[in-house]
Amino acid sequence: MDVGVKTPLIELFSRGEAAREVRLQAAQGALATRAHEQMALLALLSGDADAEIAAAANATIGAIPSAALAAFLASQPRPPAQREAGR
């Protein structure tokens, strides 16, 4: 899954090179240092093949107050494909 964020940390997870325990920590919101990486990791891990990791990521996303999440998402630049679709 392409989450639209390209950092070494995200790429590590995208390639499937992060150990299960590290993925679980990220899914619980305990790993990333920057907000955009944290949200990208949560989006990526919400579709993890390990049901416990996917559930943890979805629970972490669900625990974010919706107003704060909406404000964060509105402040982020959209990839070109999303900008074109929104026209």
C-alpha positions, -999 to +999 in steps of 0.1 A: +000+000+000+013+034-009+005+059+018+020+089+000+048+094+025+084+085+015+108+084+045+133+057+053+111+046+082+080+042+061+100+025+033+112-001+059+077-009+069+064-009+033+091-034+022+080-057+051+113-055+068+101-044+102+098-071+129+064-080+142+071-064+176+082-032+160+051-032+138+029-037+169+046-008+187+040+014+156+004+003+154+000+013+191+014+048+183+046+043+202+072+045+174+072+074+149+087+107+159+069+129+134+031+133+130+030+126+093+051+094+097+029+083+125-003+087+105+014+070+074+024+041+096-010+037+111-026+038+076-001+012+064-005-010+094-043-008+094-041-033+065-014-055+080-018-093+074-014-098+112-049-093+126-036-081+160-015-054+143-043-042+120-067-041+149-042-021+170-036+004+142-073+008+137-079+013+174-051+039+176-066+058+146-101+055+163-087+070+195-076+102+177-102+129+183-119+134+150-115+172+150-078+169+155-075+142+128-095+163+103-073+194+111-041+173+106-053+158+073-065+192+060-030+206+067-012+179+047-003+183+011-021+158-011-003+136-037-009+148-073-034+120-081-056+130-051-054+167-062-065+158-097-094+136-084-106+165-062-111+189-090 
